[in-house]
Structure formats: structure tokens, C-alpha cells
Amino acid sequence: MFANAGPFDEWYHGRGPGVGDHPVDGVLGMPAGAFYLSLLCVLAALGGVLALGLIGDWGVTFPRWVPWLRGRRVPPWLPLTPTVLGSALMIGYSATLPWQFAADLAESSPQDIFTPTGVLIGLPLLLAWTIALPLAGWSYYRRTRLPC
């Protein structure tokens, strides 16, 4: 539904357009596509935890399960640094989305790795995160800044 089986399988195992029969070596013993998807899942999970920390109390004081730091104040730069860097990357990438979106829908074929359904669902979700993460970071900054 979200990917075309044949092209996805080739991509997943490191074979794709322009590579021919020579698969790209994997990373850490995983096929290249599997490594990419795993890395993407880990980054998405870290982004979700970061966003929860920005809006939750445990983003202001370290939770009790953090050894040596429990109960201490979280330095504001600690969550704001990945928030600013991640937001900047996502905003830069999302600036190209209108062209990618139009091209993916207009030129879709059975040889594409992902289907138009995947594009219609995936890209708007990325755009939602691109808006939500900087807003959560701004809210966190306003909540934790020192009074003038």
C-alpha cells in the first residue's frame, strides 16, 4: 500500500537505480535500506521523546530515574540545542516539499519505491512535525528563561 514490493525489496537490500547487480554494502551488518529505516525510526523516537520533554515537567527537572541528576534543574540549552538543530534541518527540507510532492504525484510509476499513498501520508506528517517541534521549543524557551 505504501511501497511497491519489487523496487522496495531492491532498495532495502542496497540495490537500486544505477547500481545494477552490484549491491551496496550494508552498514553494521544490515542491508543499506534496513539501516536507513532503522536510523529513521530511532531519530523519530528521539524526536518524540524530545517533544514530550519540551512540554512535560521532566524537561524542566531531571526525572528520578536519572542517576546523579534526579531532581536537579535541566539546563535550558540541553533540550533546546537538538530542538533548534532538528527544526532547522526539517524546515530546510520542508521548503522543498511542494516540488517533491508535485513531482512524486505527477511522475509516479510502478518502478518507484514508494507509492503515491505513501507520499500523501508521509510528507504532510513531516510538515506537521516541522511546525510542531519549533513551537514546542519556543514554548519551552519562554517557560524556562530567566526573568529579566
Secondary structure by P-SEA (a helix, b strand, c coil): ccccaaaaaaaaaccccccccccccccccccaaaaaaaaaaaaaaaaaaaaaaaaccccccccccccccccccccccaaaaaaaaaaaaaaaaacaaaaaaaaaaacccccccccaaaaaccaaaaaaaaaaaaaaaaaaaaaccccc
